[in-house]
Amino acid sequence: MFAVDFEILIAAVLLFIGILSSMLSPRLGLPMLVLFLIVGMLAGEAGIGGIAFDDAQAAHAMGTLALAIILFDGGLQTSKAAIKMAWKPASLLATVGVAITAGITGIAAATILGIPPLVGLLLGAIVGSTDAAAVFSILRGAGINISPRLKSTLEIESASNDPMAIFLTVGLLGLITSEMTPGMEMVWLFVKQMGIGALAGLGIGWLAVKLINRLKLIAAGLYPVLVAVCGTLAFGVAAALDGSGFLATFIAGAIIGNSRFVYQHATFLFLDGLAWLSQIAMFVMLGLLVNPPSLLEVWAEGLLIAVILVFVARPLAVAPMLAFSRFNLREITMISWVGLRGSVPIILAIFPLLFGIAEAGLVFNVVFFVVLISATLQGSSLPWVARKLKLIEPPVPSVSKKLEIPSLGDVESDLVEIKLNASCKVIGRSLDELPLPLEVDIAMLIRNNKVVTPQSHPVLAVNDYLFMTVQPRLHGYVNTLFSSVERAEKSGLERRAALFHGDVTLGELAQFYDLDLSPNDGTTLTSLVSKQRHPVQLSVGTFARVTDAEITDTMVRFSPAPY
């Protein structure tokens, strides 16, 4: 057996154990990243596996690639609506918030460890950013349903604050090694990192979408690979130009993910699996890199620094940034608590080793301990904290399943499948009775493995399958109409305009879209608007309006108003 054969076997076994350990996460109440780290530590030289791994260069290279993939996948899954909703508070937290966290934690670390102030600030910068992989996996995988704006702020902050932490880490290392002077040189470094990273991400994301929809590749499986390559290309181009590769890959992912392209669903599945593989491999590798007995030597100092980071630095960084936002005190408390540290601080803690800083070993061990405490304490208690703060909301109704049709790559419409269950509110109704938006068309109904044409005016029954074409902006209406969730509009109805036939009654809209009107109201939209010379207010959670200026023959535009 060649040496590489044995290494492949070991890698496969560790990944296999890492995947199986994820099943224990809900039972133990521990974030998966902690379990992956434990697997690596147990397999390491001081554990039962006895595997010796101390190659900081290899760990840095593998960790950087894994982080780029995780951030790219995070960008793909971040909707344009989420970015519009949360970019202001998230950008403040990702820049000024990281700097404040780093400063407070760094001063405390220098005092507690008795190290030079610059080295203390370096440690603070290393643990200054929250971890995207940890935040994504917990918010998206633990069944915690919070308000869209709160969730978007947390996710976008965690995905975009790594460049700031890296900038501070590299800048402080330059000051410590006398390779850089404070002042304009630091400012120029910041401008280059953020500016080049943003431009590279925007440019490559835009080009990728244009390229993907025009290329005719010989195999369908190459399209997801091409998208993944575009993500790593964004990182490489930005890094080669002295910009932030992490910011570039996230922005490129967000642009691609919010565009329509062929094999989109398959691409998302592929990148999601690749991100999970990267996350498991990265955490297991970082677990191998640490020497557990050395953590015991700094446990008291590390615990004190972790307490200051979690209970002092993070809240003091968050509160001023959100003081003038629309977040209430409970939401600000939640954002303060979701300051999970993960792989980024550990990988950044490798930097002092690469630069040969005298306190590098101490910094690495303290950072690793702080990450373990932060991830375990904050990650495991997150569902409990959200419940105590009364921030848990009903799940967003989503009954439609988008089907993958490659030929629809450039068409502004989706083909969706809906299965009707016993509690669905349309059961027993004819298709003709449903107040569907005009941009939604029923293509086919399947009952008992047979096709039932919509022209036969069928009455909907349990276990029927509906196939329809839907404009992307109208998925909220479709999900609300076919959902069994009471008062669904409070959590799921998209505030987008939709055209309805003018003979649709207020009672039908009230019944199927949960308006605060009588279900027996037979007033049609056309007659309602014709009697009024001003906008008519209809209550839909907040308000909806139907205006006389928007009547077109027998059609009326129904437009839920903004908050």
GIRAUR-V88500 format. One record per residue. N is the residue number from 1. RES is the residue in one small letter. PHI is phi in whole degrees, -180 to 180 (* if undefined). OMEGA is omega in degrees with one decimal (999 if undefined). Layout:
((N,RES,PHI,OMEGA) (N,RES,PHI,OMEGA))
//
This chain:
((1,m,*,175.1) (2,f,-70,-179.5) (3,a,-61,-178.6) (4,v,-65,178.8) (5,d,-63,179.3) (6,f,-66,179.6) (7,e,-66,176.8) (8,i,-63,178.4) (9,l,-61,-179.6) (10,i,-63,-180.0) (11,a,-62,-179.9) (12,a,-64,179.6) (13,v,-63,-179.8) (14,l,-64,177.9) (15,l,-65,179.0) (16,f,-62,178.2) (17,i,-64,178.1) (18,g,-61,179.1) (19,i,-64,179.5) (20,l,-64,-179.2) (21,s,-65,179.2) (22,s,-63,178.8) (23,m,-70,-179.3) (24,l,-83,-174.3) (25,s,-57,179.9) (26,p,-65,-177.3) (27,r,-72,-178.4) (28,l,-87,-177.8) (29,g,72,-179.8) (30,l,-108,174.2) (31,p,-60,-177.1) (32,m,-63,-178.5) (33,l,-63,177.2) (34,v,-65,179.6) (35,l,-65,178.2) (36,f,-64,176.9) (37,l,-62,180.0) (38,i,-64,177.0) (39,v,-58,179.0) (40,g,-64,-179.7) (41,m,-66,178.3) (42,l,-68,-180.0) (43,a,-83,-175.6) (44,g,-75,-174.2) (45,e,-62,-179.8) (46,a,-91,-179.6) (47,g,-103,-176.9) (48,i,-75,-179.1) (49,g,-79,178.8) (50,g,68,-179.3) (51,i,-83,179.9) (52,a,-90,178.0) (53,f,-146,179.5) (54,d,-140,-178.1) (55,d,-87,-177.6) (56,a,-65,-179.9) (57,q,-63,179.7) (58,a,-65,179.3) (59,a,-64,178.7) (60,h,-65,-179.0) (61,a,-65,-178.8) (62,m,-67,179.7) (63,g,-65,179.1) (64,t,-64,178.4) (65,l,-63,-179.8) (66,a,-63,179.0) (67,l,-63,179.2) (68,a,-61,179.8) (69,i,-67,-179.7) (70,i,-63,179.7) (71,l,-68,177.9) (72,f,-64,177.7) (73,d,-65,176.0) (74,g,-61,176.1) (75,g,-64,178.7) (76,l,-59,-175.7) (77,q,-92,-180.0) (78,t,-95,-175.8) (79,s,-76,177.0) (80,k,-62,179.0) (81,a,-62,179.6) (82,a,-66,179.7) (83,i,-65,178.8) (84,k,-62,-175.6) (85,m,-72,-166.9) (86,a,-128,-171.5) (87,w,-68,-178.3) (88,k,-67,178.9) (89,p,-65,-178.6) (90,a,-66,-179.1) (91,s,-69,176.4) (92,l,-65,179.2) (93,l,-66,-175.9) (94,a,-77,-179.0) (95,t,-117,-178.7) (96,v,-64,179.7) (97,g,-61,177.9) (98,v,-64,-179.8) (99,a,-63,179.1) (100,i,-65,178.1) (101,t,-59,-179.7) (102,a,-63,-178.2) (103,g,-65,-178.9) (104,i,-65,-179.5) (105,t,-66,-178.7) (106,g,-65,178.5) (107,i,-64,178.4) (108,a,-65,-179.0) (109,a,-64,180.0) (110,a,-62,179.5) (111,t,-70,-176.1) (112,i,-70,-175.1) (113,l,-91,-178.2) (114,g,68,-179.6) (115,i,-109,178.8) (116,p,-58,-178.1) (117,p,-55,-179.7) (118,l,-64,178.5) (119,v,-69,175.8) (120,g,-62,176.7) (121,l,-64,175.5) (122,l,-61,177.8) (123,l,-62,178.4) (124,g,-63,178.1) (125,a,-65,-178.4) (126,i,-63,-179.1) (127,v,-98,-173.7) (128,g,-75,-174.9) (129,s,-103,173.2) (130,t,-80,-171.8) (131,d,-103,-177.8) (132,a,-63,-178.4) (133,a,-60,-178.8) (134,a,-68,-177.8) (135,v,-66,179.2) (136,f,-59,-175.0) (137,s,-65,-178.3) (138,i,-78,-177.8) (139,l,-68,-176.6) (140,r,-96,-175.2) (141,g,-116,-175.6) (142,a,-101,178.2) (143,g,72,178.9) (144,i,-89,-178.9) (145,n,-105,178.6) (146,i,-114,-176.7) (147,s,-60,-178.0) (148,p,-56,-177.7) (149,r,-68,179.1) (150,l,-65,179.6) (151,k,-64,-179.3) (152,s,-63,179.3) (153,t,-61,-179.2) (154,l,-64,-177.0) (155,e,-71,-178.3) (156,i,-69,176.3) (157,e,-60,-176.5) (158,s,-66,-178.7) (159,a,-81,-174.0) (160,s,-111,-177.2) (161,n,-93,177.5) (162,d,-62,178.7) (163,p,-57,179.3) (164,m,-67,179.0) (165,a,-64,179.3) (166,i,-67,177.6) (167,f,-58,-179.6) (168,l,-64,-179.5) (169,t,-65,-179.6) (170,v,-65,179.6) (171,g,-64,179.4) (172,l,-69,175.3) (173,l,-63,176.8) (174,g,-64,178.0) (175,l,-69,-178.7) (176,i,-66,-178.6) (177,t,-91,179.3) (178,s,62,175.9) (179,e,-87,-177.5) (180,m,-146,178.1) (181,t,-113,179.1) (182,p,-67,179.4) (183,g,120,-174.2) (184,m,-65,179.1) (185,e,-64,176.9) (186,m,-68,179.0) (187,v,-62,179.7) (188,w,-64,176.8) (189,l,-61,179.4) (190,f,-63,-178.8) (191,v,-61,179.3) (192,k,-63,-178.1) (193,q,-58,-175.3) (194,m,-75,-176.6) (195,g,-65,-179.3) (196,i,-66,178.4) (197,g,-61,-179.5) (198,a,-65,-179.2) (199,l,-65,179.2) (200,a,-64,178.9) (201,g,-64,179.0) (202,l,-63,-177.1) (203,g,-66,-177.0) (204,i,-72,176.1) (205,g,-62,179.8) (206,w,-65,179.4) (207,l,-64,-178.7) (208,a,-62,-179.5) (209,v,-63,178.8) (210,k,-61,-176.8) (211,l,-70,-175.0) (212,i,-61,-177.1) (213,n,-79,-179.0) (214,r,-107,-179.2) (215,l,-76,174.6) (216,k,-113,-177.3) (217,l,-76,-174.1) (218,i,-75,-178.6) (219,a,-137,-179.1) (220,a,-63,-178.3) (221,g,-67,179.6) (222,l,-80,-177.8) (223,y,-66,175.7) (224,p,-61,178.2) (225,v,-65,179.3) (226,l,-61,178.7) (227,v,-63,178.9) (228,a,-63,178.6) (229,v,-64,177.9) (230,c,-63,177.6) (231,g,-64,178.5) (232,t,-70,177.1) (233,l,-65,177.4) (234,a,-60,178.7) (235,f,-63,-176.6) (236,g,-64,-179.5) (237,v,-64,-179.9) (238,a,-63,-178.7) (239,a,-65,-179.9) (240,a,-65,179.7) (241,l,-97,-179.2) (242,d,66,174.5) (243,g,-104,179.3) (244,s,-86,178.0) (245,g,-66,-179.4) (246,f,-67,177.1) (247,l,-65,-179.2) (248,a,-63,-176.5) (249,t,-69,177.1) (250,f,-67,-179.7) (251,i,-64,177.9) (252,a,-61,178.1) (253,g,-63,-179.9) (254,a,-65,179.3) (255,i,-67,-179.9) (256,i,-66,-177.0) (257,g,-65,179.9) (258,n,-97,176.9) (259,s,-113,177.9) (260,r,-98,178.5) (261,f,-151,-175.6) (262,v,-67,179.8) (263,y,54,-176.4) (264,q,-65,-177.7) (265,h,-63,179.4) (266,a,-64,178.6) (267,t,-65,179.3) (268,f,-62,178.4) (269,l,-64,-179.5) (270,f,-63,-178.4) (271,l,-69,177.8) (272,d,-65,176.6) (273,g,-64,179.0) (274,l,-65,178.2) (275,a,-66,177.2) (276,w,-64,177.7) (277,l,-60,179.3) (278,s,-63,-178.4) (279,q,-65,-179.8) (280,i,-65,-178.7) (281,a,-62,-177.2) (282,m,-67,-177.5) (283,f,-68,177.0) (284,v,-64,178.7) (285,m,-63,179.0) (286,l,-67,174.1) (287,g,-65,176.5) (288,l,-65,-173.4) (289,l,-70,-175.4) (290,v,-84,175.0) (291,n,-106,-174.0) (292,p,-51,179.0) (293,p,-59,-179.6) (294,s,-71,176.9) (295,l,-69,-179.9) (296,l,-66,-178.3) (297,e,-73,-177.2) (298,v,-121,-172.6) (299,w,-63,-177.9) (300,a,-67,178.8) (301,e,-65,179.8) (302,g,-63,178.8) (303,l,-64,-179.8) (304,l,-65,178.6) (305,i,-65,178.7) (306,a,-62,178.6) (307,v,-63,178.8) (308,i,-65,179.5) (309,l,-62,-174.0) (310,v,-75,-170.2) (311,f,-99,-178.7) (312,v,-121,-172.7) (313,a,-64,-178.4) (314,r,-62,178.2) (315,p,-60,179.8) (316,l,-68,176.6) (317,a,-81,-175.1) (318,v,-80,-172.1) (319,a,-56,179.8) (320,p,-65,-178.4) (321,m,-68,-175.8) (322,l,-108,-175.3) (323,a,-61,-176.9) (324,f,-108,176.7) (325,s,-91,179.2) (326,r,-89,176.6) (327,f,-78,175.6) (328,n,-88,-175.2) (329,l,-62,179.7) (330,r,-65,179.7) (331,e,-69,177.0) (332,i,-64,176.4) (333,t,-63,178.8) (334,m,-64,179.3) (335,i,-63,178.0) (336,s,-63,-176.8) (337,w,-77,-178.8) (338,v,-83,176.9) (339,g,-116,-174.0) (340,l,-62,172.8) (341,r,-99,-177.1) (342,g,-148,-171.8) (343,s,-71,-175.6) (344,v,-59,177.7) (345,p,-59,-179.0) (346,i,-67,178.9) (347,i,-68,176.8) (348,l,-66,178.1) (349,a,-68,175.4) (350,i,-76,-177.5) (351,f,-55,178.5) (352,p,-59,176.3) (353,l,-65,-179.5) (354,l,-69,-179.8) (355,f,-86,178.5) (356,g,73,177.7) (357,i,-68,-176.5) (358,a,-60,-177.1) (359,e,-92,-173.5) (360,a,-59,-178.4) (361,g,-63,179.0) (362,l,-64,179.6) (363,v,-61,-178.8) (364,f,-61,-177.3) (365,n,-65,179.1) (366,v,-65,179.5) (367,v,-61,-179.5) (368,f,-61,-179.9) (369,f,-65,178.9) (370,v,-61,178.9) (371,v,-62,178.6) (372,l,-60,-179.6) (373,i,-65,-178.8) (374,s,-61,-177.6) (375,a,-65,-178.2) (376,t,-71,-176.8) (377,l,-69,-175.4) (378,q,-76,-178.3) (379,g,-64,-177.2) (380,s,-72,-176.7) (381,s,-95,-174.1) (382,l,-59,177.8) (383,p,-60,-179.8) (384,w,-64,179.8) (385,v,-63,179.8) (386,a,-62,178.1) (387,r,-69,-179.8) (388,k,-64,178.7) (389,l,-83,179.5) (390,k,58,-179.6) (391,l,-107,178.9) (392,i,-73,-179.3) (393,e,-117,175.9) (394,p,-60,179.8) (395,p,-65,177.5) (396,v,-69,179.9) (397,p,-66,178.6) (398,s,-149,-176.2) (399,v,-107,-177.9) (400,s,-89,179.5) (401,k,-117,-178.7) (402,k,-73,-179.9) (403,l,-97,-177.7) (404,e,-87,177.3) (405,i,-124,-175.3) (406,p,-56,-177.1) (407,s,-70,178.6) (408,l,-91,-175.1) (409,g,-55,-177.8) (410,d,-106,-177.8) (411,v,-98,-178.1) (412,e,-82,177.8) (413,s,-159,179.0) (414,d,-115,171.4) (415,l,-99,-175.4) (416,v,-122,177.9) (417,e,-117,178.1) (418,i,-131,174.3) (419,k,-104,-177.3) (420,l,-89,176.6) (421,n,-103,-171.8) (422,a,-65,-177.0) (423,s,-93,-178.8) (424,c,-67,-172.5) (425,k,-75,178.7) (426,v,-95,-179.7) (427,i,-61,-179.5) (428,g,87,179.0) (429,r,-102,173.8) (430,s,-78,176.7) (431,l,-57,-178.6) (432,d,-68,-177.4) (433,e,-84,-174.8) (434,l,-81,177.6) (435,p,-80,179.8) (436,l,-81,170.5) (437,p,-57,-175.9) (438,l,-64,-179.5) (439,e,-83,177.7) (440,v,-111,-177.6) (441,d,-124,175.3) (442,i,-79,-179.5) (443,a,-94,-173.7) (444,m,-164,173.5) (445,l,-125,179.8) (446,i,-111,177.7) (447,r,-136,-179.3) (448,n,54,177.3) (449,n,66,177.6) (450,k,-125,179.7) (451,v,-82,174.4) (452,v,-115,-175.7) (453,t,-77,177.4) (454,p,-60,-177.8) (455,q,-68,179.5) (456,s,-84,177.3) (457,h,56,-176.6) (458,p,-70,172.3) (459,v,-92,-173.9) (460,l,-71,-177.1) (461,a,-132,178.7) (462,v,-61,178.9) (463,n,73,170.2) (464,d,-70,174.1) (465,y,-114,176.9) (466,l,-106,174.8) (467,f,-120,-175.7) (468,m,-145,173.8) (469,t,-98,-173.2) (470,v,-137,170.5) (471,q,-65,-176.9) (472,p,-52,-177.3) (473,r,-73,-175.0) (474,l,-106,179.4) (475,h,-60,-179.8) (476,g,-62,178.3) (477,y,-64,-178.9) (478,v,-64,-179.9) (479,n,-63,179.3) (480,t,-69,-178.5) (481,l,-63,-175.0) (482,f,-97,-177.9) (483,s,-83,173.8) (484,s,-101,-177.3) (485,v,-80,178.4) (486,e,-71,178.5) (487,r,52,-172.1) (488,a,-63,-174.4) (489,e,-66,-177.9) (490,k,-66,-178.1) (491,s,-120,-170.3) (492,g,-128,-174.2) (493,l,-73,179.8) (494,e,-70,-179.8) (495,r,-89,-179.9) (496,r,-126,179.4) (497,a,-72,176.3) (498,a,-143,177.0) (499,l,-88,175.3) (500,f,-125,173.2) (501,h,-61,-178.1) (502,g,-65,179.8) (503,d,-87,173.2) (504,v,-68,-177.3) (505,t,-91,176.2) (506,l,-64,179.0) (507,g,-64,178.6) (508,e,-67,177.5) (509,l,-63,-179.5) (510,a,-63,-176.0) (511,q,-72,-172.4) (512,f,-95,179.9) (513,y,-117,171.9) (514,d,62,172.2) (515,l,-77,178.2) (516,d,-84,178.1) (517,l,-133,179.9) (518,s,-73,177.1) (519,p,-65,-179.2) (520,n,-96,-179.1) (521,d,-70,-176.9) (522,g,-94,-179.8) (523,t,-67,178.0) (524,t,-81,179.7) (525,l,-63,-179.1) (526,t,-64,-178.6) (527,s,-69,178.2) (528,l,-62,-176.4) (529,v,-72,-178.7) (530,s,-65,-179.6) (531,k,-81,-174.5) (532,q,-113,174.6) (533,r,-112,178.5) (534,h,-147,-179.8) (535,p,-57,178.8) (536,v,-100,-177.3) (537,q,-94,174.3) (538,l,-120,-175.7) (539,s,-80,175.8) (540,v,-133,-174.8) (541,g,71,170.2) (542,t,-101,176.9) (543,f,-145,170.1) (544,a,-134,-178.4) (545,r,-132,172.7) (546,v,-125,-175.2) (547,t,-109,-178.5) (548,d,-65,-178.9) (549,a,-70,-174.6) (550,e,-107,175.6) (551,i,-76,175.8) (552,t,-130,-176.4) (553,d,55,-178.2) (554,t,-101,-177.6) (555,m,-117,176.6) (556,v,-129,179.3) (557,r,-86,179.4) (558,f,-104,-170.6) (559,s,-129,175.6) (560,p,-59,-175.2) (561,a,-78,176.6) (562,p,-69,178.9) (563,y,-61,999))
//
